[in-house]
Amino acid sequence: MRPTEIASQAIASAAHRNFFCTLTSEERVVEVLTRHVGDWSRKVVKDAKAGNRGSLRTISIAIHNRIDFPDDLYPEIFQICCVFADFGRIKDLLSRGVTRRRSLPKLHKAIERVVTSLWIMGSEVIRFAIHRNEDAFAPLLREHWAYVVLTIMHVFKFCKSSKSKVAADMPEARLDALCILCDAMSSLFVNKSICDLIDQPTARLLLEFAWILWLSGGPREIKAGSQNAFNTSAAGCLTRVTEKFDKELAFEAASRGSRMYGGIPALANIALNAFHCGVSDGILHAQQQDIPFFIFAPTQERRTNVFLKAICDSNGIPKLTGDLNLLARRLYANWICTYPSVPISEIDANPIMLAIINIVWRSHRDVEMAVRNGLLEVILILNLKHANLYPVTMRVISEILQNLPQYFVHYSVVKSFSDAMQSIIDQPLIRILEGNMLKGTTQLAETWRYLKRMLTESCCMMRFFDLVIYPGLKTKYCNTCGKTLGDYSLKACSCTRVYYCSEQCRITNWKEDGHRKDCKQGVDRFDKDMAFLCFVANLYISTRCTELLDDMIGGLKIRIDDAVFQMLSISPQLHVSAIHTWVAEDWMRINIGPYSRNDRVVRIHTRSYPRSPESDKIRRDGKAGSEIEIGVATTGLSGALIVRYISYDPDPRVKFQSTAKVLESSYFSEKEKIRGSLVDFGGKTLDGSKGHDVVDNIMSKFYIPGQDPWTRHLRKDGDGREVEKRLLDVIDDSITTINGMGYENIES
């Protein structure tokens, strides 16, 4: 066996003995120390200082068993460990060769002394003593820190598998040694005693090594013993080191340190697993796992973030949101079940919420997954006045809610929101929290009320689409660009659920919109998204935007034949407008410019000018349609803006049915202003008596002033009995009534 392999095994054995304190005569030592702690402790420390290896073991046994030493002895113990944590003796023995039998005991003793010293230095007792008595420890830290760090680096070198160049392949048996190294490194950075001695190159080296230590354990798993201990120790080490230096320096160090482990994607995967294991271990452990999310949070300089993309590629949205949901519920349960008069333990959810909001901004698919895995419940729990969250965290939560309505043009998102909101109503405790939010006076409460108002309208659209439009829809839409070329021109995907007009559209959809994963996993939640997007765009334009044709833009009179309508769903407020064909492209570029977060605009179907043959335009009923187009801008994957030009093909069944009885509803009262601010009509104010559609007919059926429409409604069943109905059931009843007004017979 080679000397390096002998040293590696010896380090692992010594680490295991110290980590679990499986030392000889442990019970007898504990008994004696407990009875004579005052006298014996000073004698043991004195003997250890003189070089007695057995006394160093005794100190480690005492610390492991929580036997307190006098406060004035802890600095002395720390100094002894710093002196003994010298890798020089081990290097000397290795350089001479240790394959001979008589040399092996010397190597084992030298390794035992170094590892035991590092274990004592990294123990919670010593860290607490450093924190409590900074003045006494500061001179010792300033004198010995560099030598201790070098020893930790040398030991880490031998912890790695001698048969592999990649530290990520480290056997699990080495985790005990890694825990000791991480804890010892943590003790050096309990306070800022040594920070003024460290120049930038050295700080960069220390930060990079801290990331390497954190990465060296590989993906975390929920196991007892060494795996959980390493997850905690590595997170504590990384947190204490990184918080002492500049964030950008930590970011650079992480990028370099992760190269030997697979780069930022591997780092993101480990961060996900580490947070999941931390949540499983409890609230305090979870708090330590947010440092990667903090370091890799997007900034103005780093708007394109590989870390967040890797989180999404690792199916991180459901994992992250689900773990945060579990953590929030534990916080709430802990407060309810223990001391209701005492605030919940403060937890900084800010880095995780920052990660979620930046992921939410990526695409509607990420929004759908986050909401489906409990994002709304997390927000309600964290809004508790007893949660003591930092103000910046609350601002982040408010920003999340503010940006969610822009995704309500996607069927899958509306469906996930309606299911999540109904789940909140069905859970008594969460329902109480939601009621408190509705009554609140904060900006977050106002944003929540706006979100629910928008969601109610979108649910009306969704159910009208499900019950009236979709069943008889003959048009097949390209799942990428929204073209309606007819069945004969569209090629079905291998899943037979979606269609493409060209090979380029198929490639784009698989790459930019994630349908490739849907195909493999049989996911059908997103199949209606394109048809619903075209339906919503035509509804908004045909009922609320056509009167804008009288506008003068660039001195040009807009007629219906010269118009390109635009619907921008890339900000909290939907924007619709009518633009002349000659200036449509420039106008679109001006409008979407401020919302392009990473300077990416993907035009998956540019306008056809001069106009394409009429045969290329197929209406919803399969007949030839008009040449008028709607420019629709939405947010795609990675924050890219997706611009589609779809056919202007309004369905007459979305028209508003105006009758005296309908207009008597309080929903249409001017003081209610239910629909007044939901759509920006190109900077123009529409006549309040205009711009209505079938959604207004539906909502007027169940709207009650001052009442949350999501509360349970009492409705009479077929036998005349009053029964509770959910909102979607009430919407369905309203649509059935409206359909009886002749909607099913309207064709043109």
KAPE-V998972 format. One record per residue. RES is the residue in three letters. PHI is phi in radians with two decimals (999 if undefined). OMEGA is omega as a letter, one per 20 degrees, with the letter a starting at -180 (999 if undefined). D_CENTER is the distance of its C-alpha to the mean C-alpha in Angstrom with 1 decimal. Layout:
# KAPE-V998972
res-><RES RES>
phi-><PHI PHI>
omega-><OMEGA OMEGA>
d_center-><D_CENTER D_CENTER>
This chain:
# KAPE-V998972
res-><MET ARG PRO THR GLU ILE ALA SER GLN ALA ILE ALA SER ALA ALA HIS ARG ASN PHE PHE CYS THR LEU THR SER GLU GLU ARG VAL VAL GLU VAL LEU THR ARG HIS VAL GLY ASP TRP SER ARG LYS VAL VAL LYS ASP ALA LYS ALA GLY ASN ARG GLY SER LEU ARG THR ILE SER ILE ALA ILE HIS ASN ARG ILE ASP PHE PRO ASP ASP LEU TYR PRO GLU ILE PHE GLN ILE CYS CYS VAL PHE ALA ASP PHE GLY ARG ILE LYS ASP LEU LEU SER ARG GLY VAL THR ARG ARG ARG SER LEU PRO LYS LEU HIS LYS ALA ILE GLU ARG VAL VAL THR SER LEU TRP ILE MET GLY SER GLU VAL ILE ARG PHE ALA ILE HIS ARG ASN GLU ASP ALA PHE ALA PRO LEU LEU ARG GLU HIS TRP ALA TYR VAL VAL LEU THR ILE MET HIS VAL PHE LYS PHE CYS LYS SER SER LYS SER LYS VAL ALA ALA ASP MET PRO GLU ALA ARG LEU ASP ALA LEU CYS ILE LEU CYS ASP ALA MET SER SER LEU PHE VAL ASN LYS SER ILE CYS ASP LEU ILE ASP GLN PRO THR ALA ARG LEU LEU LEU GLU PHE ALA TRP ILE LEU TRP LEU SER GLY GLY PRO ARG GLU ILE LYS ALA GLY SER GLN ASN ALA PHE ASN THR SER ALA ALA GLY CYS LEU THR ARG VAL THR GLU LYS PHE ASP LYS GLU LEU ALA PHE GLU ALA ALA SER ARG GLY SER ARG MET TYR GLY GLY ILE PRO ALA LEU ALA ASN ILE ALA LEU ASN ALA PHE HIS CYS GLY VAL SER ASP GLY ILE LEU HIS ALA GLN GLN GLN ASP ILE PRO PHE PHE ILE PHE ALA PRO THR GLN GLU ARG ARG THR ASN VAL PHE LEU LYS ALA ILE CYS ASP SER ASN GLY ILE PRO LYS LEU THR GLY ASP LEU ASN LEU LEU ALA ARG ARG LEU TYR ALA ASN TRP ILE CYS THR TYR PRO SER VAL PRO ILE SER GLU ILE ASP ALA ASN PRO ILE MET LEU ALA ILE ILE ASN ILE VAL TRP ARG SER HIS ARG ASP VAL GLU MET ALA VAL ARG ASN GLY LEU LEU GLU VAL ILE LEU ILE LEU ASN LEU LYS HIS ALA ASN LEU TYR PRO VAL THR MET ARG VAL ILE SER GLU ILE LEU GLN ASN LEU PRO GLN TYR PHE VAL HIS TYR SER VAL VAL LYS SER PHE SER ASP ALA MET GLN SER ILE ILE ASP GLN PRO LEU ILE ARG ILE LEU GLU GLY ASN MET LEU LYS GLY THR THR GLN LEU ALA GLU THR TRP ARG TYR LEU LYS ARG MET LEU THR GLU SER CYS CYS MET MET ARG PHE PHE ASP LEU VAL ILE TYR PRO GLY LEU LYS THR LYS TYR CYS ASN THR CYS GLY LYS THR LEU GLY ASP TYR SER LEU LYS ALA CYS SER CYS THR ARG VAL TYR TYR CYS SER GLU GLN CYS ARG ILE THR ASN TRP LYS GLU ASP GLY HIS ARG LYS ASP CYS LYS GLN GLY VAL ASP ARG PHE ASP LYS ASP MET ALA PHE LEU CYS PHE VAL ALA ASN LEU TYR ILE SER THR ARG CYS THR GLU LEU LEU ASP ASP MET ILE GLY GLY LEU LYS ILE ARG ILE ASP ASP ALA VAL PHE GLN MET LEU SER ILE SER PRO GLN LEU HIS VAL SER ALA ILE HIS THR TRP VAL ALA GLU ASP TRP MET ARG ILE ASN ILE GLY PRO TYR SER ARG ASN ASP ARG VAL VAL ARG ILE HIS THR ARG SER TYR PRO ARG SER PRO GLU SER ASP LYS ILE ARG ARG ASP GLY LYS ALA GLY SER GLU ILE GLU ILE GLY VAL ALA THR THR GLY LEU SER GLY ALA LEU ILE VAL ARG TYR ILE SER TYR ASP PRO ASP PRO ARG VAL LYS PHE GLN SER THR ALA LYS VAL LEU GLU SER SER TYR PHE SER GLU LYS GLU LYS ILE ARG GLY SER LEU VAL ASP PHE GLY GLY LYS THR LEU ASP GLY SER LYS GLY HIS ASP VAL VAL ASP ASN ILE MET SER LYS PHE TYR ILE PRO GLY GLN ASP PRO TRP THR ARG HIS LEU ARG LYS ASP GLY ASP GLY ARG GLU VAL GLU LYS ARG LEU LEU ASP VAL ILE ASP ASP SER ILE THR THR ILE ASN GLY MET GLY TYR GLU ASN ILE GLU SER>
phi-><999 -1.23 -1.00 -1.13 -1.23 -1.09 -1.13 -1.08 -1.18 -1.14 -1.13 -1.09 -1.15 -1.13 -1.12 -1.12 -1.12 -1.31 -1.14 -1.83 0.93 -1.56 -1.73 -1.17 1.04 -1.06 -1.09 -1.16 -1.12 -1.08 -1.09 -1.16 -1.13 -1.14 -1.41 -2.21 -1.04 -1.15 -1.29 -1.13 -1.04 -1.19 -1.16 -1.10 -1.12 -1.13 -1.15 -1.10 -1.12 -1.39 1.82 -1.33 -1.16 -1.14 -1.20 -1.12 -1.10 -1.06 -1.09 -1.14 -1.11 -1.10 -1.17 -1.07 -1.66 1.07 -1.56 -1.35 -1.70 -1.00 -1.00 -1.27 -1.52 -1.10 -1.03 -1.20 -1.07 -1.09 -1.13 -1.03 -1.13 -1.08 -1.22 -1.31 -1.41 -2.02 -1.44 -1.06 -1.09 -1.15 -1.09 -1.11 -1.15 -1.17 -1.19 -1.51 1.63 -2.21 -1.32 -1.27 -1.04 -1.26 -1.54 -1.10 -1.02 -1.10 -1.12 -1.09 -1.14 -1.11 -1.16 -1.02 -1.16 -1.14 -1.15 -1.10 -1.10 -1.14 -1.10 -1.11 -1.06 -1.59 -1.19 -1.05 -1.08 -1.20 -1.07 -1.15 -1.13 -1.10 -1.14 -1.39 -2.24 -1.08 -1.09 -1.30 -1.54 -0.95 -1.08 -1.17 -1.11 -1.16 -1.42 -1.92 -1.00 -1.13 -1.18 -1.14 -1.09 -1.09 -1.11 -1.05 -1.14 -1.15 -1.10 -1.06 -1.02 -1.46 -1.25 -1.19 -1.07 -1.21 -1.66 -2.32 -1.47 -1.79 -1.17 -1.16 -1.51 -1.04 -1.08 -1.11 -1.08 -1.51 -1.09 -1.06 -1.15 -1.08 -1.02 -1.10 -1.13 -1.10 -1.16 -1.12 -1.11 -1.07 -1.09 -1.20 -2.08 -1.08 -2.27 -1.72 -1.05 -1.84 -1.12 -1.27 -1.56 -1.78 -1.42 -1.12 -1.04 -1.18 -1.07 -1.10 -1.15 -1.12 -1.11 -1.10 -1.18 -1.09 -1.16 -1.11 -1.03 -1.13 -1.37 -1.12 -1.37 1.26 -1.02 -1.39 -2.31 -1.39 -2.38 -1.44 1.40 -1.07 -1.09 -1.16 -1.11 -1.14 -0.99 -1.23 -1.13 -1.13 -1.16 -1.10 -1.10 -1.08 -1.13 -1.16 -1.32 -1.18 -1.25 -1.54 -2.26 -1.15 -1.10 -1.14 -1.14 -1.15 -1.12 -1.09 -1.12 -1.13 -1.10 -1.30 -1.11 -1.47 -1.07 -1.33 -1.95 1.99 1.41 -1.05 -1.00 -1.16 -1.08 -1.11 -1.12 -1.16 -1.06 -1.07 -1.13 -1.13 -1.16 -1.10 -1.14 -1.10 -1.10 -1.14 -1.42 2.35 -1.08 -1.13 -1.18 -1.15 -1.06 -1.39 -1.71 -1.67 -1.09 -1.08 -1.20 -1.25 -1.15 -1.71 -1.10 -1.05 -2.14 -1.07 -1.43 -2.14 -1.34 -1.54 -2.07 -1.17 -1.07 -1.16 -1.10 -1.16 -1.04 -1.15 -1.13 -1.61 1.03 -1.33 -1.05 -1.11 -1.14 -1.16 -1.18 -1.09 -1.16 -1.16 -1.10 -1.08 -1.12 -1.12 -1.14 -1.14 -1.03 -1.15 -1.13 -1.10 -1.24 -1.16 -1.56 -1.94 -2.23 -1.01 -1.53 -1.86 -1.06 -1.09 -0.98 -1.19 -2.29 -1.55 -1.46 -1.01 -1.05 -1.21 -1.15 -1.08 -1.08 -1.13 -1.16 -1.27 -1.32 -1.00 -1.21 -1.22 -2.89 -1.19 -1.13 -1.18 -1.08 -1.02 -1.20 -1.11 -1.19 -1.13 -1.79 1.79 -1.05 -1.13 -1.15 -1.02 -1.08 -1.12 -1.21 -1.23 -1.37 -0.93 -1.15 -1.53 -1.33 0.95 -1.34 -1.14 -0.98 -1.13 -1.14 -1.15 -1.15 -1.11 -1.07 -1.09 -1.18 -1.04 -1.07 -1.12 -1.64 -1.18 -1.04 -1.12 -1.65 -1.32 -1.49 -1.87 -0.99 -1.07 -1.22 -1.05 -1.11 -1.15 -1.16 -1.13 -1.14 -1.16 -1.16 -1.18 -1.10 -1.11 -1.12 -1.41 -1.78 -0.95 -1.19 -1.17 -1.11 -1.10 -1.09 -1.17 -1.11 -1.14 -1.10 -1.10 -1.51 -1.21 -2.01 -1.38 -1.10 -1.10 -1.13 -1.12 -1.14 -1.11 -1.11 -1.11 -1.04 -1.18 -1.13 -1.14 -1.14 -1.06 -1.08 -1.18 -1.15 -1.09 -1.10 -1.06 -1.25 -1.12 -1.10 -1.15 -1.56 -1.94 -1.45 -1.14 -0.99 -1.82 -1.29 -1.64 -1.27 -1.82 -1.69 -1.16 -1.25 -1.86 -1.81 1.46 -1.07 -2.06 -1.60 1.67 -1.04 -1.21 -1.81 -1.66 -1.80 -1.29 -1.20 -1.09 -1.41 1.10 -1.79 -2.27 -2.28 -2.35 -1.56 -2.76 -1.15 -1.10 -1.14 -1.13 -1.09 -1.08 -1.13 -1.19 -1.49 -1.58 -2.15 1.34 -1.24 -1.02 -1.18 -1.04 -1.05 -1.21 -1.69 1.23 -1.38 -2.10 -1.17 -1.83 -1.16 -1.58 -1.05 -1.20 -1.08 -1.21 -1.06 -1.13 -1.11 -1.12 -1.05 -1.18 -1.10 -1.10 -1.21 -1.24 -1.81 -2.29 -2.26 -1.12 -1.24 -1.31 -1.12 -1.41 -1.16 -1.89 -2.15 1.08 1.34 -1.83 -1.40 -1.58 -1.89 -1.05 -1.30 -1.76 -1.62 -2.17 -1.43 -2.30 -2.27 -1.84 -1.95 -2.25 -2.57 -0.96 -1.90 -1.14 -2.14 -2.19 -2.79 -2.09 -2.22 -1.23 -0.98 -1.18 -2.03 -1.07 -1.11 -1.12 -1.13 -1.10 -1.10 -1.16 -1.22 -1.58 -0.88 -1.14 -1.78 -1.45 -1.32 -2.22 1.06 -1.91 -2.22 -1.78 -1.71 -1.41 -2.76 -1.37 -1.10 -1.54 -2.48 -1.17 -1.10 -1.36 -1.01 -1.07 -1.15 -1.37 -1.85 -2.01 -1.32 -1.07 -1.64 1.56 -1.62 -1.13 -2.00 -1.41 -1.60 -1.27 -2.18 -2.08 -1.47 -1.94 -1.94 -2.34 -1.63 -1.83 -1.09 1.09 1.40 -1.19 -1.56 -1.78 -1.94 -2.06 -1.99 -2.00 -1.25 -1.41 -2.47 -1.17 -1.57 -1.12 -1.29 -1.58 -1.16 -1.29 -1.73 -1.63 -2.36 -1.04 -1.17 -1.09 -1.24 -1.29 -1.08 -1.11 -1.02 -1.59 -1.15 -1.09 -1.24 -1.30 0.91 -1.14 -1.86 -1.11 -2.16 -1.46 -2.30 -1.69 -1.57 1.01 1.43 -1.80 -1.77 -1.48 -1.07 -1.05 -1.45 -1.99 1.31 -1.60 -2.60 -1.10 -1.06 -1.13 -1.04 -1.18 -1.18 -1.15 -1.26 -2.15 -1.23 -2.22 -0.96 1.38 -1.92 -1.25 -1.13 -1.48 -1.19 -1.15 -1.82 -1.61 -2.35 -1.46 -1.54 -1.13 -1.63 1.48 -1.53 -1.47 -2.29 -1.42 -2.26 -1.37 -1.03 -1.10 -1.16 -1.13 -1.08 -1.06 -1.07 -1.13 -1.12 -1.05 -1.13 -1.16 -1.06 -1.18 -1.42 1.97 -1.12 -1.22 -1.79 -1.42 -2.45 -2.69>
omega-><a a a r r r r r r r r r r r a a a a r r r a a r a a a r r a a a a a a a a a a a r r r r r r r r r r a a r r r r a r a r a a r a r r a r r a a a a r r r r r r a r r a r a a a a r r a r r a r a a a r a a a a r r r a r r r r a a a r r r r r a a a r a a r r r r r a a a a a a a r a r a a a a a a r r r r r r r r r r a r a r a a a r a a a r a r a a a a r r r r a r r a r r r a r a r r a a a a a r a r a r r r r r r r r r r r r r a a a r a r a r r r r r a a r r r r r a a r r r a a a a a a r a a a a r r r r a r a r a a a a a a r a r r r r r r r r a a r r r r r r a r a a r a a a a a a r r r a a r a r r a a a r a r a a r r r a a r a a a r r a a r r r r r r r r r r a r r r a a a a a a a r r r a r r r a a a r r r a a r r r r a a a r r r a a a a a a r a a r r a r a a r r r a a r r r r a r r r r r r r r a a a a a a a a r r a a a r r a r a r a a r r r a a r a a r r r r r r r r a a a a a r r r r r r r r r a r r a r r a r r r a a r r a a a a a a a a a a r a r a r a r r r a a a a a a r a r a r r a a a r r a r r r r r r a r a a a r a r r r a a a r a a a a a a a a r a r r r a a r r a a a a a a a r r a a a r r a r a r a r a a a a r r r r a r a r a a r a r a r a r a a a a a r a r a r a a a a a r a a r r r a r a r r a r r j a r r a a r a a a r a r a r a a r a a r r a r r r r a r r r r a r r r a a r a a r a a r a r r a r a a r a r a r r a r a a a r a a a a a a r a r r a r a r a r a r r r a r r r a a a a a a r a r a r a a r a a r r r r a a r r r r r r r a a r r r r r a r r r a r r r r a a a a r r 999>
d_center-><47.2 46.1 45.9 42.2 41.5 43.8 42.0 38.6 39.8 41.5 38.4 36.4 39.3 39.7 36.0 36.1 39.2 37.8 34.4 36.0 39.2 41.5 44.4 48.0 49.8 46.6 47.9 51.2 49.4 47.2 50.2 52.2 49.5 48.8 52.6 53.3 50.0 51.8 54.6 52.9 49.7 51.7 53.9 50.9 49.2 52.6 53.2 49.7 50.4 53.7 51.8 52.1 49.4 50.0 49.4 46.0 45.2 46.5 44.2 41.1 42.4 42.9 39.4 37.9 39.9 38.9 42.5 42.6 44.6 46.2 43.9 46.2 45.9 42.2 42.6 45.5 43.5 40.7 43.4 45.0 41.8 41.2 44.7 44.4 41.0 43.0 42.4 45.6 47.7 45.5 45.6 49.3 49.8 47.6 49.6 52.8 51.7 51.1 52.1 55.4 55.5 56.7 53.9 51.0 51.5 51.3 48.0 46.6 47.8 46.3 42.9 43.1 43.9 41.1 38.4 39.8 39.8 36.2 35.3 37.2 35.7 32.1 32.9 31.4 35.0 35.5 32.1 33.0 36.5 35.2 33.1 36.0 38.8 37.4 40.9 42.4 39.6 39.1 42.3 41.5 38.0 39.3 42.1 40.4 36.7 37.3 39.4 36.9 34.1 36.5 37.3 33.6 33.2 36.4 35.5 32.1 34.1 36.1 33.2 32.1 33.6 36.9 36.8 33.5 32.5 28.8 27.6 24.8 27.8 28.9 30.4 28.9 32.2 31.3 28.2 30.7 31.9 28.4 27.7 30.9 30.1 26.7 28.3 31.2 29.1 27.3 30.7 31.7 28.8 29.0 30.4 31.3 34.8 34.6 32.3 35.2 36.8 34.0 34.3 31.5 32.3 32.4 29.1 27.5 29.1 28.0 24.4 24.5 26.2 23.7 20.9 23.4 24.0 20.4 20.1 23.5 22.7 20.7 18.0 18.1 19.6 20.3 24.0 26.5 28.2 27.5 24.0 22.5 24.7 23.6 19.8 20.8 23.4 21.4 18.5 21.3 23.1 20.2 19.4 23.1 23.9 21.1 21.5 25.2 24.8 23.4 19.7 20.8 23.1 20.4 18.4 21.6 22.5 19.2 19.8 23.4 22.9 20.6 23.2 25.2 22.3 21.1 19.4 15.8 14.7 16.3 14.8 11.1 12.4 14.0 11.2 9.4 12.9 13.8 11.1 12.2 15.8 15.5 14.4 17.4 19.7 19.1 17.6 19.2 18.1 14.4 14.9 16.1 13.2 10.9 13.3 11.8 8.7 11.5 13.8 11.8 10.5 12.4 15.8 18.7 20.2 17.1 15.7 15.4 12.8 13.5 10.8 8.0 10.5 11.1 7.7 8.5 12.0 11.5 10.4 7.0 5.6 8.4 8.4 5.3 6.3 9.8 10.0 9.0 11.5 14.0 13.8 14.4 17.2 18.7 18.9 20.6 22.8 23.8 24.9 26.7 28.5 29.6 30.4 29.8 31.5 29.2 25.8 22.7 21.9 19.9 16.3 14.3 10.9 10.7 8.9 5.9 6.4 7.2 4.3 3.1 6.8 7.5 5.9 7.7 10.6 11.0 12.8 13.9 13.0 9.2 10.2 12.5 10.5 8.0 11.3 13.2 11.3 11.9 9.7 13.2 14.6 12.2 13.2 16.8 16.9 15.5 18.0 20.8 23.4 23.7 20.1 21.2 17.8 18.2 19.1 16.5 13.7 15.7 16.0 12.3 12.2 15.3 14.1 11.3 14.3 16.6 15.0 14.4 18.2 18.5 17.1 19.8 22.1 20.4 21.9 19.0 16.8 19.8 20.4 17.0 17.3 20.9 20.3 17.6 20.0 22.9 21.2 20.8 24.5 25.6 24.2 26.8 24.8 21.6 24.2 25.8 22.7 22.2 25.9 25.6 22.8 25.2 28.0 26.2 27.4 24.4 22.5 19.5 22.1 23.6 20.4 19.8 23.4 23.1 20.1 22.3 25.3 23.6 22.3 25.8 27.3 24.9 25.7 29.3 28.8 27.0 29.8 32.5 31.1 31.0 34.5 36.5 35.2 33.5 36.3 38.9 36.8 38.8 36.8 34.5 31.8 30.5 26.9 26.2 28.6 29.8 33.4 35.8 38.4 39.8 39.7 42.2 40.0 36.5 35.6 33.6 30.6 31.3 29.4 31.9 29.4 28.8 31.1 31.4 34.2 34.1 32.9 31.0 29.1 28.2 27.0 24.9 23.4 22.5 21.0 19.5 18.5 17.8 20.9 22.0 19.6 20.8 24.3 23.9 22.2 24.2 21.4 23.1 20.6 20.6 24.4 25.5 23.0 25.6 28.6 26.8 25.7 29.4 30.6 28.6 29.6 33.2 33.2 32.0 34.4 37.4 37.4 36.1 36.7 40.1 42.1 40.4 42.6 45.3 43.4 44.9 42.7 44.5 47.8 47.1 47.6 44.9 46.2 44.4 45.5 44.2 40.8 37.3 34.9 31.4 28.3 25.3 22.1 19.9 19.9 19.8 23.5 25.0 27.7 30.8 33.9 37.1 37.9 41.0 40.6 42.1 39.3 36.4 34.7 35.1 34.0 30.8 30.1 30.7 28.5 25.4 25.8 24.0 20.8 20.5 17.7 18.6 22.2 21.7 23.6 24.3 27.5 27.7 31.0 33.1 35.8 39.0 41.7 44.6 43.8 43.4 46.0 45.9 45.7 42.1 41.0 40.9 40.2 38.5 41.9 42.6 45.1 45.2 43.1 43.2 42.2 40.0 36.3 33.1 30.7 27.2 24.3 20.7 17.4 16.9 14.6 13.6 14.5 18.1 20.4 22.3 25.9 27.9 31.6 32.5 35.8 36.9 38.0 37.8 38.5 41.4 40.0 37.4 40.2 40.7 43.6 45.4 47.9 49.4 47.9 44.4 44.7 45.9 42.4 41.0 37.9 40.0 41.1 40.7 39.6 36.6 35.1 32.6 32.0 33.1 29.9 27.6 28.9 30.1 33.3 33.6 34.6 37.3 38.1 39.1 41.9 40.7 42.9 41.4 38.0 37.8 36.9 36.6 33.4 35.7 38.2 35.6 34.1 37.6 38.5 36.3 35.4 36.8 36.6 34.5 33.1 29.5 29.9 27.3 29.7 31.9 34.9 38.5 40.1 43.4 43.5 46.4 48.6 48.2 46.1 43.1 39.8 36.2 34.1 30.4 29.6 29.2 32.6 34.1 32.8 34.3 37.6 37.6 37.1 40.0 42.2 41.4 42.0 45.4 46.2 46.6 43.2 43.7 46.9 45.8 45.9 46.8>
